[in-house]
């Protein structure tokens, strides 16, 4: 994993504009710290060592569900 990078406000506003949002909207002031916190949370999750664990089967076809009953 690389080192985490801080999301600058300028980059945030650029990305928001590219996504079709109005970067001049007053709500961007509220949204920016929220997005920074979400990205920090994701970075923390990326640091968890899950080697040696297989992913759980989140989907089972309807036939398999009936066989388990």
N, C-alpha and C positions, 0 to 999 in steps of 0.2 A: 504494500500500500504506500502511496506517495504521501508527502506531507500535505496537511490540509491547507487550503488557500482561503483567505478571507474574501468574501464577495464585496467588492467596493460598491458604493452607492451608484457610481457612474455606470458600472457594468450592469447592475440590477436594473437601472432605468433603461439602458439600452436593450436588455433582454425583454423587459416589459413592453417596450415599444415594438420590438420585433414580433412579439406575441399578439400584437394588435391592441394593447392596452394604451390608454392615454397616460404617458409618463408625466404629464403636468398635473394630473388629478391629485387633489389633496390627500386622498387615501393612500397614495404611495408612501407617504411619511409613516403611516401605520403598518403598511404591508412590508416594508423593507426589514425592520427588526424581526418581524415574524418569520420571514423567509430565512434570514440569517440563523435564527434559532432552530428552524427545521433542518437546515443543512448541517448544523453542528450536531444535531441528534442523529442524523443519518451517518455522519462521520463516526460517531461513537459506536453505532451498530456495526459499521464496517470493521471496527477493531476487534470484534468478538471472534475468537478462534472457534470455528465450527468444523475444523478438519476432523475426520473420523466419524462424522454423523451423516447419515443419508437423509435426504428430504422426506418428509411425511407425504403420503399419498393423499392429496386434498380432494381428489375427484375419483369416484368409483363409478363405473358404468352401472346403469340400473340392474343389469343381470347379476352383477357381482354383489350388489346390495341385497338382492333377494336370496342369494345363496348363503349369506351370513346370518339370516334370520332363523 
